[in-house]
Structure formats: C-alpha cells, structure tokens
Amino acid sequence: MTIMDCKRAIIRTAGLIVIGNEILSGKIQDQNSFFLATELRALGVSLMHISVIPDDLDTISKEAQAFSDTYDLVFTSGGVGPTHDDITMAGIAKGFGVDLVRHPLLEKRFLDRYGSAANDAVMKMAEVPAGSEVIEVGPNNFPLVLFRNIYIFPGIPKYLQQKFTLIRERFRTSDFYLKRIYLKANESDIAAVLNAVVQNNDCVAFGSYPVLDNPDYQIMVTAESKLQADLEKALGELVGKLSQDILVRIE
C-alpha cells in the first residue's frame, strides 16, 4: 500500500519475510533484516514490517499473500535451495493458488552448469510459482525470481547482498530528510514538549532514543520526513520549545 503523506509526498512501502527455523532457534543470527532495512531507507522506501517465520508451507503461503496485498514491495529471505526445508517457492505458489513449475531459463542454467549431475535436487531449484519473472543479475550471479511484487532472495547474506546491490536502483524513490537532535536530559524532561510537537506535525516522524553511558548527551531525538519544509518547521518548533541549556547539537 502506497502511503500518500499529507497529499504531497508518496512513500513507497515494503515488507520483509525472513524464513527459516535456524533463525527462530538461534542457530543462525539474522543479518539480512538489518542490511535490507538500511538499504531501503537509503533508497527512500519505508520498511513497515519484518516477519520471521518457520519453514512451514502454510505459514509461508499466508504470510506471502498478506504481505503482497499490504505493501508495494515484498522481500523474502531464505528457503531457496535443494533440501527438504527449502519450500519458499512452494509456499508462495500455494498462497496464490498457482502451480509450481520449472522456469525454462533456470532449467537451462542448471543443465548447463551441472550437466549429467543435474539430479532432482538440483532441478528443484529451477521450480518457481507459475507466472514468475526471472531477473538476470549479471553474468556471474544466479538470477533472481520475482513473483508479482515479491522478490525472492536466498538466505545466505553474501548472496542476498550481492543480488540486491545489483538491482537496488529499481526501488529508489524520493529521499527521506532526517535531523538528529542530541539532548542532555531525561526523556521525562522533554516528553510533554515532544508530544505536543508530534501532534502538530503529522508529516514528520519523530523518535526518542535514550543513550546510556555517554557523558555528552542522554537522548537522541530524530525527526524525519519526505517533505523538507515540513521537517524544518517541526524542528524549529521543537527546538524553540526546549530549554536551550539541554540542547547539545543538531545534525
């Protein structure tokens, strides 16, 4: 769902589904969420929801369908490969009521690479939800599968990062404008002022973050908007209402 922010700035939304029992059990530490959240923010895309789910066909199918209906862009991480627990493609196909089919381009890639060693496990990786698009991501990289608005990435961070970097510009939209205000105070000291400014500035997203063990400041307040003029207005209002002796700096 694209958000029309104050009817003047369009925010493109995204959802991320991280798939894997190994993440939920703590066997593997998820790196892909942080990478994609950082990259999407830099591209002007608002990541609205991160879901971590098991290797379960019904769960994948329901989550993929719900995310696809809700967000402009959906990214999945994990569950793409030759083993029994690699069921992301099958889950997405089930969620949308389509068949799982061999994509001719992927089939050719695997046959060219493995030859007579292209067994059923290898060829499983050529199966995609019917109607999928295969995106070529450079001569030395395996193609990326796109089904509707769902970009299906591998779970291995190196591979995900390589593939995303090669197609990142297709997601770019207008920038977010961001300001950080550093304060020497407790959150309770500024809560009333900050709450009042938040209520008066619908087009600006504020965040307040306590900082521990720092001698210079105890709070970092962020103000962010797609609309620079609205950000400057809100920032001026906040700074004007704060006691100047607690203001350390603005970046």
C-alpha positions in Angstrom: 0.0 0.0 0.0 1.5 3.3 -1.1 1.0 6.0 1.6 0.1 9.5 0.5 1.9 11.6 3.1 -0.1 14.8 3.6 -1.1 14.5 -0.1 2.2 15.9 -1.2 4.8 13.1 -0.8 4.4 9.5 -1.8 6.0 6.9 0.4 6.7 3.5 -1.1 6.2 0.7 1.4 7.9 -2.6 1.9 7.6 -5.8 3.9 10.3 -8.4 4.6 9.7 -12.0 5.4 12.6 -13.9 6.9 12.1 -17.6 6.5 14.0 -20.3 8.5 13.9 -22.5 11.5 17.5 -21.7 12.0 16.7 -18.1 12.7 13.9 -18.8 15.1 16.0 -21.4 17.0 19.0 -19.1 17.3 21.3 -21.4 15.4 22.0 -18.6 12.9 22.0 -14.9 13.5 19.9 -12.9 11.0 21.9 -10.3 9.1 19.5 -9.8 6.2 17.0 -7.7 8.1 19.5 -5.0 9.1 21.0 -4.9 5.6 17.7 -4.5 3.8 16.3 -2.0 6.4 19.4 0.1 5.9 19.4 -0.1 2.1 15.7 0.5 1.7 15.8 3.6 3.9 18.7 5.0 1.9 16.6 4.4 -1.2 13.6 6.3 0.2 11.5 3.1 0.8 9.7 2.7 4.1 10.1 -0.8 5.5 6.9 -1.3 7.5 7.0 -4.9 8.7 9.6 -7.6 9.3 8.3 -11.1 10.0 10.4 -14.1 10.9 8.6 -17.4 10.2 9.5 -21.1 10.2 10.0 -23.4 7.3 6.3 -24.2 7.2 4.3 -24.3 3.9 1.0 -22.9 5.3 2.8 -20.1 7.2 4.8 -19.1 4.2 1.7 -19.1 1.9 -0.4 -17.0 4.3 2.4 -14.5 5.1 3.4 -14.0 1.4 -0.2 -13.4 0.4 -0.9 -11.0 3.3 2.3 -9.0 2.7 1.8 -8.8 -1.1 -1.7 -7.4 -0.5 -0.5 -4.8 2.0 2.9 -3.5 0.8 4.2 -2.1 -2.5 7.3 -4.3 -2.3 7.9 -7.6 -0.6 11.2 -9.3 0.0 11.7 -12.9 1.2 14.9 -14.2 2.6 15.7 -17.9 2.9 14.1 -21.3 2.0 15.6 -21.3 -1.5 17.7 -24.4 -2.3 17.7 -28.1 -2.9 16.9 -29.6 0.5 13.7 -30.6 2.2 13.3 -27.4 4.1 13.7 -25.1 1.1 10.0 -24.6 0.5 9.7 -20.8 -0.1 8.8 -21.2 -3.8 6.2 -23.8 -3.0 4.7 -21.7 -0.1 4.3 -18.7 -2.3 2.8 -20.8 -5.1 0.3 -22.2 -2.6 -0.6 -18.8 -1.2 -1.6 -17.5 -4.6 -3.2 -20.7 -5.9 -0.7 -21.3 -8.8 1.3 -24.3 -9.8 5.0 -24.7 -9.1 6.7 -25.0 -12.5 10.2 -25.3 -13.9 11.2 -22.0 -15.4 12.9 -22.6 -18.8 15.7 -20.1 -18.2 16.6 -21.6 -14.8 16.3 -25.1 -16.1 18.8 -24.3 -18.9 21.1 -22.6 -16.3 21.2 -25.7 -14.2 21.6 -28.1 -17.1 24.4 -26.1 -18.5 26.2 -25.9 -15.1 25.7 -29.5 -13.8 25.2 -31.5 -17.0 24.6 -35.1 -16.2 24.9 -34.3 -12.5 21.6 -32.3 -12.6 19.6 -34.6 -10.4 16.2 -33.9 -8.9 17.6 -32.0 -6.0 19.4 -29.6 -8.4 16.4 -29.2 -10.7 14.2 -28.4 -7.7 16.0 -25.0 -7.7 14.5 -24.3 -11.2 11.0 -24.5 -9.8 9.1 -21.3 -9.4 5.5 -20.2 -8.9 3.8 -20.0 -12.3 3.9 -16.5 -13.7 7.2 -15.6 -12.1 9.7 -13.3 -13.8 13.4 -14.2 -13.7 15.7 -11.2 -13.4 19.2 -11.6 -14.7 21.6 -10.1 -12.2 24.9 -10.2 -14.0 26.8 -13.0 -15.8 28.4 -14.4 -12.7 25.3 -14.3 -10.5 22.3 -16.7 -10.3 19.1 -15.0 -11.5 16.6 -13.5 -9.0 13.0 -14.7 -9.0 10.2 -12.1 -8.9 6.6 -13.2 -8.4 4.1 -10.3 -8.6 5.6 -7.8 -6.2 7.6 -10.5 -4.2 11.4 -10.5 -4.6 12.6 -14.0 -3.6 16.1 -13.8 -2.2 18.4 -16.6 -0.8 19.1 -16.6 2.9 22.9 -16.6 2.7 23.8 -12.9 3.5 26.6 -12.7 0.9 24.3 -13.9 -1.9 21.4 -11.7 -0.8 23.6 -8.6 -0.6 25.2 -9.3 -4.0 21.8 -9.7 -5.7 20.2 -6.7 -4.0 23.1 -4.4 -4.8 22.8 -5.2 -8.5 19.1 -4.3 -8.6 18.8 -1.7 -5.8 18.2 1.3 -8.1 14.9 -0.1 -9.3 13.5 0.6 -5.8 14.7 4.2 -5.5 12.1 6.9 -4.7 12.3 10.4 -3.2 14.6 10.8 -0.2 13.8 10.9 3.4 15.1 14.1 5.1 16.5 13.4 8.6 17.6 15.5 11.5 19.1 14.3 14.8 18.8 16.4 18.0 21.2 15.5 20.9 20.0 16.5 24.3 21.4 16.4 27.8 18.3 15.4 29.7 16.0 12.6 30.7 13.1 11.6 28.4 10.6 12.5 31.1 12.0 16.1 31.0 11.1 16.5 27.3 8.1 14.2 26.9 5.4 16.9 27.2 7.1 19.2 24.7 7.9 16.4 22.2 4.4 15.0 22.4 2.9 18.4 21.6 5.2 18.9 18.6 4.4 15.4 17.3 0.6 16.2 17.5 1.1 19.4 15.4 3.3 17.8 12.7 1.6 14.9 11.0 4.0 14.8 8.1 7.1 14.3 10.4 8.0 11.1 12.1 9.8 11.6 15.5 11.8 9.1 17.5 13.3 9.4 21.0 16.1 7.2 22.0 17.8 7.1 25.4 21.6 6.8 25.3 23.4 5.1 28.1 26.9 5.8 29.5 27.5 8.9 27.3 28.9 12.0 29.1 27.8 14.4 26.4 24.1 13.6 25.9 21.5 11.3 27.2 18.8 11.4 24.4 18.9 11.4 20.7 15.7 12.6 19.1 15.2 12.0 15.4 12.9 13.9 13.0 12.2 12.5 9.6 10.0 13.4 6.6 9.8 13.2 2.9 8.9 16.9 2.9 11.9 19.1 3.8 9.9 22.2 4.5 7.7 20.3 7.0 10.8 18.9 8.7 12.4 22.3 9.1 9.1 23.7 10.5 8.7 20.9 13.0 12.4 21.1 14.0 12.2 24.8 14.6 9.1 24.3 16.7 10.7 21.6 18.8 14.0 23.5 19.4 12.0 26.6 20.2 10.1 24.8 23.0 13.0 23.1 24.5 15.2 24.6 27.2 18.3 25.7 25.5 20.6 24.5 28.2 19.9 20.9 27.4 20.5 21.2 23.7 23.9 19.8 22.8 23.8 19.8 19.0 21.7 19.2 15.9 22.9 17.2 12.9 
